Amino acid sequence: AGQLGLGAGAVQRGVEALTFLLTESAKLMISETDFQDSIHVLGFSDELNSLLLQLYLDNRKEIRSILGELAPKLPSYHSLEWRLDVQLASRSLRQQIKPAVTMKLHLNRNEDQTAQVLQTDPSTLLHLIQQLEQALGEMKTNHCRRIVRNMK
């Protein structure tokens, strides 16, 4: 900051802006021409624009790998075990039908396996299935596809 004759806050904001520009560009994997168009509107000189472009092209893959390492590791599906239990009678009620579905969901998280045990009645399970099928149907709409494409 002293060599540039600027305040420390101005230099910090400049570094943060440069970091944001490079990370967002690498995250979206924008092309060389799109990057040039993006920085052209900033009003920098042609020499500085070419330096920024070269910096982006040289470090794009490394930035993406670092961003991939920083992303939260969410658990992934491994397997599912299930069992249907039906209580037909008890001491007080001789004729009753009380079904329950018990599921054991095995998940992988960073090479560690965990298991979650869930229990529900069939009507709630059917409602859950319907909601998941509706969500999958929503993912096929053009609006959701566009959002997912921009997230990558």
KEGUFI-410361 format. One record per atom (N, C-alpha, C): residue number from 1; residue in three letters; atom name; x negated, y negated, z negated. Coordinates in nm, 4 decimals. Each point is the difference from the previous one (the first is absolute). Example, Ala and Ser with C-alpha at 12.3 -4.5 7.8 and 13.67 -1.06 7.14 Angstrom:
<recs>
REC resi resn name        x        y        z
REC    1  ALA    N  -1.3190   0.5690  -0.7800
REC    1  ALA   CA   0.0890  -0.1190   0.0000
REC    1  ALA    C  -0.0900  -0.1200   0.0000
REC    2  SER    N   0.0350  -0.1050   0.0720
REC    2  SER   CA  -0.0820  -0.1190  -0.0060
REC    2  SER    C   0.0770  -0.1090  -0.0730
</recs>
This chain:
<recs>
REC resi resn name        x        y        z
REC    1  ALA    N  -0.0833   0.1185   0.0000
REC    1  ALA   CA   0.0833  -0.1185   0.0000
REC    1  ALA    C  -0.0876  -0.1247   0.0000
REC    2  GLY    N  -0.1107   0.0054  -0.0744
REC    2  GLY   CA  -0.0899  -0.1148  -0.0063
REC    2  GLY    C  -0.0679  -0.0272   0.1332
REC    3  GLN    N  -0.0409   0.1052   0.0702
REC    3  GLN   CA  -0.0665  -0.0168   0.1289
REC    3  GLN    C   0.0956  -0.0531   0.1064
REC    4  LEU    N   0.1269   0.0354  -0.0108
REC    4  LEU   CA   0.0985  -0.0461   0.0974
REC    4  LEU    C   0.0550  -0.1377  -0.0345
REC    5  GLY    N  -0.0247  -0.0447  -0.1214
REC    5  GLY   CA   0.0530  -0.1282  -0.0436
REC    5  GLY    C   0.1498   0.0050  -0.0267
REC    6  LEU    N   0.0491   0.1159  -0.0393
REC    6  LEU   CA   0.1424   0.0195  -0.0283
REC    6  LEU    C   0.0172   0.0454  -0.1439
REC    7  GLY    N   0.1210  -0.0113  -0.0484
REC    7  GLY   CA   0.0304   0.0491  -0.1332
REC    7  GLY    C   0.0107   0.1519  -0.0014
REC    8  ALA    N  -0.0168   0.0572  -0.1178
REC    8  ALA   CA   0.0064   0.1464  -0.0129
REC    8  ALA    C   0.1383   0.0527   0.0378
REC    9  GLY    N   0.1047  -0.0748  -0.0293
REC    9  GLY   CA   0.1363   0.0426   0.0338
REC    9  GLY    C   0.0213   0.0084   0.1498
REC   10  ALA    N  -0.0564  -0.0952   0.0749
REC   10  ALA   CA   0.0150   0.0010   0.1459
REC   10  ALA    C  -0.0708   0.1205   0.0612
REC   11  VAL    N  -0.1190   0.0319  -0.0505
REC   11  VAL   CA  -0.0741   0.1163   0.0501
REC   11  VAL    C   0.0748   0.1280  -0.0348
REC   12  GLN    N   0.0540   0.0074  -0.1203
REC   12  GLN   CA   0.0747   0.1193  -0.0414
REC   12  GLN    C   0.1231   0.0192   0.0885
REC   13  ARG    N   0.0735  -0.1075   0.0279
REC   13  ARG   CA   0.1178   0.0104   0.0865
REC   13  ARG    C  -0.0405   0.0414   0.1416
REC   14  GLY    N  -0.1127  -0.0483   0.0489
REC   14  GLY   CA  -0.0484   0.0382   0.1320
REC   14  GLY    C  -0.0346   0.1476   0.0075
REC   15  VAL    N  -0.0661   0.0509  -0.1035
REC   15  VAL   CA  -0.0354   0.1425  -0.0042
REC   15  VAL    C   0.1265   0.0851  -0.0097
REC   16  GLU    N   0.0962  -0.0426  -0.0814
REC   16  GLU   CA   0.1254   0.0741  -0.0125
REC   16  GLU    C   0.0765   0.0010   0.1322
REC   17  ALA    N  -0.0007  -0.1111   0.0718
REC   17  ALA   CA   0.0689  -0.0073   0.1292
REC   17  ALA    C  -0.0670   0.0911   0.1018
REC   18  LEU    N  -0.1321   0.0009   0.0015
REC   18  LEU   CA  -0.0735   0.0876   0.0915
REC   18  LEU    C   0.0259   0.1467  -0.0331
REC   19  THR    N   0.0015   0.0325  -0.1280
REC   19  THR   CA   0.0288   0.1366  -0.0440
REC   19  THR    C   0.1410   0.0408   0.0422
REC   20  PHE    N   0.0949  -0.0890  -0.0191
REC   20  PHE   CA   0.1383   0.0298   0.0391
REC   20  PHE    C   0.0102   0.0217   0.1500
REC   21  LEU    N  -0.0638  -0.0853   0.0777
REC   21  LEU   CA   0.0032   0.0117   0.1460
REC   21  LEU    C  -0.0555   0.1346   0.0451
REC   22  LEU    N  -0.1144   0.0381  -0.0539
REC   22  LEU   CA  -0.0638   0.1253   0.0417
REC   22  LEU    C   0.0774   0.1225  -0.0476
REC   23  THR    N   0.0500  -0.0008  -0.1238
REC   23  THR   CA   0.0721   0.1176  -0.0501
REC   23  THR    C   0.1335   0.0187   0.0718
REC   24  GLU    N   0.0736  -0.1081   0.0221
REC   24  GLU   CA   0.1273   0.0131   0.0694
REC   24  GLU    C  -0.0201   0.0427   0.1452
REC   25  SER    N  -0.1015  -0.0524   0.0637
REC   25  SER   CA  -0.0282   0.0378   0.1384
REC   25  SER    C  -0.0400   0.1466   0.0091
REC   26  ALA    N  -0.0832   0.0443  -0.0933
REC   26  ALA   CA  -0.0428   0.1402   0.0007
REC   26  ALA    C   0.1160   0.0918  -0.0379
REC   27  LYS    N   0.0842  -0.0440  -0.0925
REC   27  LYS   CA   0.1136   0.0809  -0.0426
REC   27  LYS    C   0.0961   0.0230   0.1167
REC   28  LEU    N   0.0213  -0.1031   0.0807
REC   28  LEU   CA   0.0911   0.0106   0.1136
REC   28  LEU    C  -0.0683   0.0512   0.1253
REC   29  MET    N  -0.1328   0.0173  -0.0054
REC   29  MET   CA  -0.0803   0.0466   0.1133
REC   29  MET    C   0.0310  -0.0814   0.1264
REC   30  ILE    N  -0.0029  -0.1323  -0.0151
REC   30  ILE   CA   0.0312  -0.0831   0.1153
REC   30  ILE    C  -0.1152   0.0043   0.0995
REC   31  SER    N   0.0336  -0.0211   0.1236
REC   31  SER   CA  -0.1000   0.0079   0.1070
REC   31  SER    C  -0.0880  -0.1247  -0.0005
REC   32  GLU    N  -0.1028   0.0057   0.0830
REC   32  GLU   CA  -0.0943  -0.1114   0.0100
REC   32  GLU    C   0.0706  -0.1273   0.0475
REC   33  THR    N   0.0866   0.0132   0.0985
REC   33  THR   CA   0.0693  -0.1188   0.0523
REC   33  THR    C   0.0992  -0.0560  -0.1015
REC   34  ASP    N   0.0683   0.0880  -0.0738
REC   34  ASP   CA   0.0927  -0.0474  -0.1031
REC   34  ASP    C  -0.0751  -0.0728  -0.1114
REC   35  PHE    N  -0.1176   0.0502  -0.0359
REC   35  PHE   CA  -0.0805  -0.0664  -0.1027
REC   35  PHE    C  -0.0449  -0.1375   0.0503
REC   36  GLN    N  -0.0435  -0.0065   0.1249
REC   36  GLN   CA  -0.0420  -0.1285   0.0558
REC   36  GLN    C   0.1160  -0.0983   0.0023
REC   37  ASP    N   0.1175   0.0456   0.0371
REC   37  ASP   CA   0.1176  -0.0872  -0.0002
REC   37  ASP    C   0.0326  -0.0477  -0.1415
REC   38  SER    N  -0.0181   0.0879  -0.0974
REC   38  SER   CA   0.0305  -0.0354  -0.1389
REC   38  SER    C  -0.0934  -0.1071  -0.0535
REC   39  ILE    N  -0.1273   0.0096   0.0325
REC   39  ILE   CA  -0.0943  -0.0976  -0.0541
REC   39  ILE    C  -0.0110  -0.1245   0.0878
REC   40  HIS    N   0.0478   0.0082   0.1222
REC   40  HIS   CA  -0.0049  -0.1164   0.0893
REC   40  HIS    C   0.0858  -0.1144  -0.0533
REC   41  VAL    N   0.1141   0.0344  -0.0617
REC   41  VAL   CA   0.0907  -0.1023  -0.0515
REC   41  VAL    C  -0.0557  -0.0706  -0.1233
REC   42  LEU    N  -0.1069   0.0530  -0.0574
REC   42  LEU   CA  -0.0590  -0.0617  -0.1188
REC   42  LEU    C  -0.0811  -0.1245   0.0342
REC   43  GLY    N  -0.0341  -0.0157   0.1273
REC   43  GLY   CA  -0.0702  -0.1211   0.0428
REC   43  GLY    C  -0.1495   0.0027  -0.0220
REC   44  PHE    N  -0.0604   0.1175  -0.0139
REC   44  PHE   CA  -0.1452   0.0097  -0.0147
REC   44  PHE    C  -0.0672  -0.0149   0.1357
REC   45  SER    N  -0.1304  -0.0216  -0.0027
REC   45  SER   CA  -0.0757  -0.0094   0.1246
REC   45  SER    C  -0.0089   0.1377   0.0659
REC   46  ASP    N  -0.0317   0.0006   0.1301
REC   46  ASP   CA  -0.0107   0.1271   0.0726
REC   46  ASP    C  -0.1106   0.0872  -0.0576
REC   47  GLU    N  -0.1073  -0.0611  -0.0457
REC   47  GLU   CA  -0.1113   0.0753  -0.0582
REC   47  GLU    C   0.0432   0.0699  -0.1287
REC   48  LEU    N   0.0732  -0.0718  -0.0847
REC   48  LEU   CA   0.0477   0.0588  -0.1255
REC   48  LEU    C   0.1038   0.1081   0.0282
REC   49  ASN    N   0.0865  -0.0223   0.0984
REC   49  ASN   CA   0.0985   0.1022   0.0371
REC   49  ASN    C  -0.0682   0.1283   0.0462
REC   50  SER    N  -0.1050  -0.0126   0.0793
REC   50  SER   CA  -0.0714   0.1199   0.0463
REC   50  SER    C  -0.0722   0.0688  -0.1149
REC   51  LEU    N  -0.0516  -0.0775  -0.0965
REC   51  LEU   CA  -0.0641   0.0605  -0.1176
REC   51  LEU    C   0.1025   0.0759  -0.0851
REC   52  LEU    N   0.1170  -0.0593  -0.0186
REC   52  LEU   CA   0.1049   0.0682  -0.0766
REC   52  LEU    C   0.0462   0.1273   0.0711
REC   53  LEU    N   0.0128  -0.0064   0.1310
REC   53  LEU   CA   0.0382   0.1178   0.0773
REC   53  LEU    C  -0.1034   0.1104  -0.0137
REC   54  GLN    N  -0.1272  -0.0353   0.0096
REC   54  GLN   CA  -0.1067   0.0998  -0.0131
REC   54  GLN    C  -0.0014   0.0596  -0.1407
REC   55  LEU    N   0.0229  -0.0848  -0.1016
REC   55  LEU   CA   0.0070   0.0476  -0.1384
REC   55  LEU    C   0.1153   0.0987  -0.0157
REC   56  TYR    N   0.1138  -0.0308   0.0590
REC   56  TYR   CA   0.1163   0.0890  -0.0070
REC   56  TYR    C  -0.0281   0.1325   0.0699
REC   57  LEU    N  -0.0540  -0.0062   0.1208
REC   57  LEU   CA  -0.0250   0.1223   0.0758
REC   57  LEU    C  -0.1051   0.0884  -0.0671
REC   58  ASP    N  -0.1011  -0.0610  -0.0612
REC   58  ASP   CA  -0.1059   0.0770  -0.0651
REC   58  ASP    C   0.0472   0.0683  -0.1279
REC   59  ASN    N   0.0952  -0.0614  -0.0698
REC   59  ASN   CA   0.0372   0.0494  -0.1332
REC   59  ASN    C   0.1408   0.0568  -0.0081
REC   60  ARG    N   0.0709   0.0104   0.1124
REC   60  ARG   CA   0.1390   0.0448  -0.0008
REC   60  ARG    C   0.0148   0.1399  -0.0597
REC   61  LYS    N  -0.0814   0.0946   0.0416
REC   61  LYS   CA   0.0132   0.1382  -0.0487
REC   61  LYS    C  -0.0356   0.0107  -0.1483
REC   62  GLU    N  -0.1023  -0.0720  -0.0411
REC   62  GLU   CA  -0.0397   0.0037  -0.1410
REC   62  GLU    C   0.1080  -0.0617  -0.0887
REC   63  ILE    N   0.0616  -0.1084   0.0452
REC   63  ILE   CA   0.1077  -0.0635  -0.0769
REC   63  ILE    C   0.1171   0.0954  -0.0133
REC   64  ARG    N   0.0351   0.0690   0.1095
REC   64  ARG   CA   0.1109   0.0957  -0.0058
REC   64  ARG    C  -0.0300   0.1158  -0.0949
REC   65  SER    N  -0.1231   0.0466  -0.0008
REC   65  SER   CA  -0.0336   0.1109  -0.0905
REC   65  SER    C   0.0060  -0.0454  -0.1458
REC   66  ILE    N  -0.0441  -0.1217  -0.0274
REC   66  ILE   CA   0.0071  -0.0519  -0.1374
REC   66  ILE    C   0.1451  -0.0191  -0.0418
REC   67  LEU    N   0.0825  -0.0525   0.0898
REC   67  LEU   CA   0.1420  -0.0168  -0.0317
REC   67  LEU    C   0.0669   0.1354  -0.0241
REC   68  GLY    N  -0.0419   0.1013   0.0751
REC   68  GLY   CA   0.0544   0.1340  -0.0203
REC   68  GLY    C  -0.0370   0.0572  -0.1357
REC   69  GLU    N  -0.1207  -0.0293  -0.0460
REC   69  GLU   CA  -0.0427   0.0475  -0.1318
REC   69  GLU    C   0.0730  -0.0729  -0.1114
REC   70  LEU    N   0.0344  -0.1263   0.0213
REC   70  LEU   CA   0.0664  -0.0792  -0.1029
REC   70  LEU    C   0.1497   0.0280  -0.0087
REC   71  ALA    N   0.0561   0.0618   0.1035
REC   71  ALA   CA   0.1439   0.0292   0.0003
REC   71  ALA    C   0.0321   0.0996  -0.1110
REC   72  PRO    N   0.1147  -0.0178  -0.0644
REC   72  PRO   CA   0.0360   0.0941  -0.1068
REC   72  PRO    C   0.0242   0.1396   0.0568
REC   73  LYS    N  -0.0479   0.0987  -0.0708
REC   73  LYS   CA   0.0171   0.1392   0.0419
REC   73  LYS    C   0.1305   0.0525  -0.0590
REC   74  LEU    N   0.0990   0.0153   0.0848
REC   74  LEU   CA   0.1296   0.0490  -0.0447
REC   74  LEU    C   0.0027   0.1516   0.0068
REC   75  PRO    N   0.0768   0.0637  -0.0867
REC   75  PRO   CA   0.0068   0.1463   0.0051
REC   75  PRO    C   0.0664   0.0458   0.1286
REC   76  SER    N  -0.0398   0.1172   0.0464
REC   76  SER   CA   0.0591   0.0572   0.1209
REC   76  SER    C   0.0618   0.1357  -0.0332
REC   77  TYR    N   0.0972   0.0364   0.0798
REC   77  TYR   CA   0.0743   0.1249  -0.0186
REC   77  TYR    C  -0.0896   0.1196   0.0290
REC   78  HIS    N   0.0084   0.1010  -0.0862
REC   78  HIS   CA  -0.0721   0.1247   0.0237
REC   78  HIS    C   0.0980   0.1154   0.0193
REC   79  SER    N   0.0876   0.0211  -0.0976
REC   79  SER   CA   0.0984   0.1075   0.0126
REC   79  SER    C   0.1149  -0.0236  -0.0978
REC   80  LEU    N   0.1047   0.0789   0.0172
REC   80  LEU   CA   0.1188  -0.0125  -0.0838
REC   80  LEU    C   0.0513   0.1392  -0.0344
REC   81  GLU    N   0.0222   0.0235  -0.1272
REC   81  GLU   CA   0.0637   0.1228  -0.0460
REC   81  GLU    C   0.1363  -0.0400  -0.0559
REC   82  TRP    N   0.1013   0.0827   0.0240
REC   82  TRP   CA   0.1308  -0.0334  -0.0524
REC   82  TRP    C   0.0726   0.1253  -0.0493
REC   83  ARG    N   0.0970  -0.0243  -0.0859
REC   83  ARG   CA   0.0769   0.1096  -0.0584
REC   83  ARG    C   0.1412  -0.0515  -0.0284
REC   84  LEU    N   0.0985   0.0828   0.0264
REC   84  LEU   CA   0.1389  -0.0339  -0.0292
REC   84  LEU    C   0.0432   0.0779  -0.1236
REC   85  ASP    N   0.0367  -0.0709  -0.1037
REC   85  ASP   CA   0.0489   0.0622  -0.1239
REC   85  ASP    C   0.1496  -0.0288  -0.0120
REC   86  VAL    N   0.0759   0.1047  -0.0364
REC   86  VAL   CA   0.1439  -0.0170  -0.0185
REC   86  VAL    C   0.0371   0.0597  -0.1352
REC   87  GLN    N   0.0577  -0.0846  -0.0841
REC   87  GLN   CA   0.0490   0.0480  -0.1290
REC   87  GLN    C   0.1465   0.0376   0.0193
REC   88  LEU    N   0.0304   0.1287  -0.0185
REC   88  LEU   CA   0.1352   0.0497   0.0263
REC   88  LEU    C   0.0890  -0.0028  -0.1236
REC   89  ALA    N  -0.0588   0.0152  -0.1168
REC   89  ALA   CA   0.0796   0.0010  -0.1222
REC   89  ALA    C  -0.0900  -0.0330  -0.1192
REC   90  SER    N   0.0652  -0.0378  -0.1073
REC   90  SER   CA  -0.0712  -0.0214  -0.1262
REC   90  SER    C   0.0853   0.0601  -0.1115
REC   91  ARG    N  -0.0452  -0.0113  -0.1206
REC   91  ARG   CA   0.0773   0.0587  -0.1103
REC   91  ARG    C   0.1339  -0.0686  -0.0176
REC   92  SER    N   0.0022  -0.1293   0.0212
REC   92  SER   CA   0.1253  -0.0724  -0.0222
REC   92  SER    C   0.0890  -0.0041   0.1253
REC   93  LEU    N  -0.0603  -0.0048   0.1174
REC   93  LEU   CA   0.0761  -0.0022   0.1250
REC   93  LEU    C  -0.0320   0.1256   0.0792
REC   94  ARG    N   0.1008   0.0866   0.0137
REC   94  ARG   CA  -0.0257   0.1276   0.0663
REC   94  ARG    C  -0.0096  -0.0141   0.1514
REC   95  GLN    N   0.0709  -0.0952   0.0568
REC   95  GLN   CA  -0.0034  -0.0156   0.1449
REC   95  GLN    C  -0.0358  -0.1455   0.0346
REC   96  GLN    N  -0.1224  -0.0187   0.0330
REC   96  GLN   CA  -0.0458  -0.1308   0.0458
REC   96  GLN    C  -0.1064   0.0219   0.1056
REC   97  ILE    N  -0.0104  -0.0894   0.0907
REC   97  ILE   CA  -0.1051   0.0070   0.1005
REC   97  ILE    C  -0.0761  -0.1314  -0.0064
REC   98  LYS    N  -0.1255   0.0083  -0.0378
REC   98  LYS   CA  -0.0820  -0.1191  -0.0150
REC   98  LYS    C  -0.1297   0.0227   0.0782
REC   99  PRO    N  -0.0045  -0.0414   0.1294
REC   99  PRO   CA  -0.1210   0.0213   0.0800
REC   99  PRO    C  -0.1049  -0.1087  -0.0273
REC  100  ALA    N  -0.1258   0.0375   0.0183
REC  100  ALA   CA  -0.1116  -0.0948  -0.0131
REC  100  ALA    C  -0.1110   0.0442   0.0947
REC  101  VAL    N  -0.0585  -0.0967   0.0669
REC  101  VAL   CA  -0.1116   0.0265   0.0899
REC  101  VAL    C  -0.1264  -0.0512  -0.0685
REC  102  THR    N  -0.0966   0.0886  -0.0164
REC  102  THR   CA  -0.1282  -0.0363  -0.0601
REC  102  THR    C  -0.1058   0.0051   0.1086
REC  103  MET    N  -0.0766  -0.1085   0.0109
REC  103  MET   CA  -0.1044  -0.0091   0.1032
REC  103  MET    C  -0.1335  -0.0320  -0.0662
REC  104  LYS    N  -0.1024   0.0627   0.0529
REC  104  LYS   CA  -0.1361  -0.0296  -0.0441
REC  104  LYS    C  -0.0738  -0.0549   0.1210
REC  105  LEU    N  -0.0321  -0.1281  -0.0050
REC  105  LEU   CA  -0.0619  -0.0710   0.1111
REC  105  LEU    C  -0.1505  -0.0085  -0.0242
REC  106  HIS    N  -0.0762   0.0601   0.0898
REC  106  HIS   CA  -0.1465  -0.0009  -0.0104
REC  106  HIS    C  -0.0530  -0.1142   0.0864
REC  107  LEU    N  -0.0828  -0.0861  -0.0580
REC  107  LEU   CA  -0.0549  -0.1171   0.0688
REC  107  LEU    C  -0.1518   0.0031  -0.0035
REC  108  ASN    N  -0.0612  -0.0554   0.1040
REC  108  ASN   CA  -0.1459  -0.0181   0.0038
REC  108  ASN    C  -0.0304  -0.1475  -0.0190
REC  109  ARG    N  -0.0943  -0.0282  -0.0894
REC  109  ARG   CA  -0.0462  -0.1374  -0.0201
REC  109  ARG    C  -0.1504   0.0057  -0.0224
REC  110  ASN    N  -0.0744  -0.0506   0.1004
REC  110  ASN   CA  -0.1467  -0.0014  -0.0073
REC  110  ASN    C  -0.0563   0.1379  -0.0306
REC  111  GLU    N   0.0404   0.1001   0.0725
REC  111  GLU   CA  -0.0402   0.1397  -0.0138
REC  111  GLU    C   0.0437   0.0641  -0.1322
REC  112  ASP    N   0.0806  -0.0680  -0.0797
REC  112  ASP   CA   0.0559   0.0573  -0.1221
REC  112  ASP    C   0.1453   0.0359   0.0261
REC  113  GLN    N   0.0393   0.1184  -0.0474
REC  113  GLN   CA   0.1387   0.0409   0.0178
REC  113  GLN    C   0.0770  -0.0230  -0.1291
REC  114  THR    N   0.1168  -0.0597   0.0146
REC  114  THR   CA   0.0896  -0.0189  -0.1132
REC  114  THR    C   0.1348   0.0603   0.0369
REC  115  ALA    N   0.0802   0.0272  -0.1012
REC  115  ALA   CA   0.1330   0.0568   0.0232
REC  115  ALA    C   0.1015  -0.0783  -0.0821
REC  116  GLN    N   0.1137  -0.0269   0.0620
REC  116  GLN   CA   0.1102  -0.0675  -0.0670
REC  116  GLN    C   0.1198   0.0935   0.0027
REC  117  VAL    N   0.0635   0.0192  -0.1137
REC  117  VAL   CA   0.1181   0.0855  -0.0083
REC  117  VAL    C   0.1230  -0.0904  -0.0050
REC  118  LEU    N   0.0923   0.0247   0.0907
REC  118  LEU   CA   0.1221  -0.0796   0.0104
REC  118  LEU    C   0.1200   0.0930  -0.0082
REC  119  GLN    N   0.1066  -0.0470  -0.0646
REC  119  GLN   CA   0.1207   0.0815  -0.0085
REC  119  GLN    C   0.1203  -0.0901   0.0273
REC  120  THR    N   0.0933   0.0503   0.0810
REC  120  THR   CA   0.1178  -0.0765   0.0357
REC  120  THR    C   0.1149   0.0940   0.0320
REC  121  ASP    N   0.1189  -0.0581   0.0093
REC  121  ASP   CA   0.1144   0.0807   0.0415
REC  121  ASP    C   0.0116  -0.0072   0.1529
REC  122  PRO    N   0.0689   0.0952   0.0627
REC  122  PRO   CA   0.0070   0.0036   0.1470
REC  122  PRO    C   0.0607  -0.1250   0.0640
REC  123  SER    N   0.0990  -0.0624  -0.0616
REC  123  SER   CA   0.0610  -0.1190   0.0605
REC  123  SER    C  -0.0986  -0.1163   0.0051
REC  124  THR    N  -0.0784  -0.0186  -0.1036
REC  124  THR   CA  -0.1025  -0.1050   0.0016
REC  124  THR    C  -0.1073   0.0317   0.1029
REC  125  LEU    N  -0.0356   0.1268   0.0135
REC  125  LEU   CA  -0.0985   0.0404   0.0999
REC  125  LEU    C   0.0519  -0.0266   0.1411
REC  126  LEU    N   0.1270   0.0284   0.0262
REC  126  LEU   CA   0.0583  -0.0287   0.1307
REC  126  LEU    C  -0.0004  -0.1501   0.0289
REC  127  HIS    N   0.0308  -0.0807  -0.1014
REC  127  HIS   CA  -0.0035  -0.1455   0.0176
REC  127  HIS    C  -0.1426  -0.0468   0.0308
REC  128  LEU    N  -0.0978   0.0560  -0.0674
REC  128  LEU   CA  -0.1401  -0.0342   0.0250
REC  128  LEU    C  -0.0410   0.0369   0.1422
REC  129  ILE    N   0.0436   0.1167   0.0460
REC  129  ILE   CA  -0.0298   0.0439   0.1372
REC  129  ILE    C   0.0614  -0.0966   0.1010
REC  130  GLN    N   0.1241  -0.0407  -0.0236
REC  130  GLN   CA   0.0656  -0.0937   0.0909
REC  130  GLN    C  -0.0742  -0.1342   0.0045
REC  131  GLN    N  -0.0435  -0.0480  -0.1146
REC  131  GLN   CA  -0.0726  -0.1274  -0.0044
REC  131  GLN    C  -0.1335   0.0096   0.0731
REC  132  LEU    N  -0.0707   0.1122  -0.0172
REC  132  LEU   CA  -0.1273   0.0184   0.0693
REC  132  LEU    C   0.0202   0.0120   0.1507
REC  133  GLU    N   0.1051   0.0705   0.0432
REC  133  GLU   CA   0.0289   0.0094   0.1434
REC  133  GLU    C   0.0366  -0.1358   0.0576
REC  134  GLN    N   0.0718  -0.0817  -0.0777
REC  134  GLN   CA   0.0332  -0.1352   0.0446
REC  134  GLN    C  -0.1264  -0.0852   0.0117
REC  135  ALA    N  -0.0923   0.0151  -0.0939
REC  135  ALA   CA  -0.1266  -0.0748   0.0061
REC  135  ALA    C  -0.0820   0.0428   0.1212
REC  136  LEU    N  -0.0017   0.1298   0.0293
REC  136  LEU   CA  -0.0711   0.0472   0.1195
REC  136  LEU    C   0.0638  -0.0549   0.1275
REC  137  GLY    N   0.1318  -0.0097   0.0015
REC  137  GLY   CA   0.0692  -0.0585   0.1144
REC  137  GLY    C  -0.0343  -0.1472   0.0163
REC  138  GLU    N  -0.0133  -0.0710  -0.1111
REC  138  GLU   CA  -0.0377  -0.1418   0.0051
REC  138  GLU    C  -0.1405  -0.0178   0.0555
REC  139  MET    N  -0.0880   0.0959  -0.0271
REC  139  MET   CA  -0.1377  -0.0106   0.0497
REC  139  MET    C  -0.0064   0.0099   0.1516
REC  140  LYS    N   0.1037   0.0518   0.0631
REC  140  LYS   CA   0.0009   0.0145   0.1454
REC  140  LYS    C   0.0494  -0.1255   0.0709
REC  141  THR    N   0.0452  -0.1004  -0.0750
REC  141  THR   CA   0.0477  -0.1226   0.0629
REC  141  THR    C  -0.1183  -0.0830   0.0481
REC  142  ASN    N   0.0243  -0.0841   0.0972
REC  142  ASN   CA  -0.1065  -0.0841   0.0565
REC  142  ASN    C  -0.0583  -0.0953  -0.1037
REC  143  HIS    N   0.0857  -0.0525  -0.0874
REC  143  HIS   CA  -0.0469  -0.0942  -0.1021
REC  143  HIS    C  -0.1031   0.0659  -0.0925
REC  144  CYS    N   0.0295   0.1200  -0.0480
REC  144  CYS   CA  -0.0926   0.0703  -0.0899
REC  144  CYS    C  -0.1275   0.0403   0.0730
REC  145  ARG    N   0.0123   0.0429   0.1247
REC  145  ARG   CA  -0.1194   0.0367   0.0764
REC  145  ARG    C  -0.0937  -0.1190   0.0151
REC  146  ARG    N   0.0576  -0.1177   0.0234
REC  146  ARG   CA  -0.0814  -0.1205   0.0146
REC  146  ARG    C  -0.0714  -0.0333  -0.1311
REC  147  ILE    N   0.0699   0.0135  -0.1124
REC  147  ILE   CA  -0.0609  -0.0285  -0.1299
REC  147  ILE    C  -0.1136   0.0985  -0.0279
REC  148  VAL    N   0.0231   0.1289   0.0241
REC  148  VAL   CA  -0.1021   0.1012  -0.0251
REC  148  VAL    C  -0.1215  -0.0225   0.0899
REC  149  ARG    N   0.0241  -0.0372   0.1255
REC  149  ARG   CA  -0.1091  -0.0261   0.0929
REC  149  ARG    C  -0.0852  -0.1175  -0.0486
REC  150  ASN    N   0.0635  -0.1023  -0.0564
REC  150  ASN   CA  -0.0749  -0.1154  -0.0492
REC  150  ASN    C  -0.0707   0.0269  -0.1311
REC  151  MET    N   0.0450   0.1009  -0.0744
REC  151  MET   CA  -0.0648   0.0344  -0.1269
REC  151  MET    C  -0.1310   0.0738   0.0223
REC  152  LYS    N  -0.0159   0.0693   0.1108
REC  152  LYS   CA  -0.1193   0.0811   0.0237
REC  152  LYS    C  -0.1192  -0.0814   0.0317
</recs>
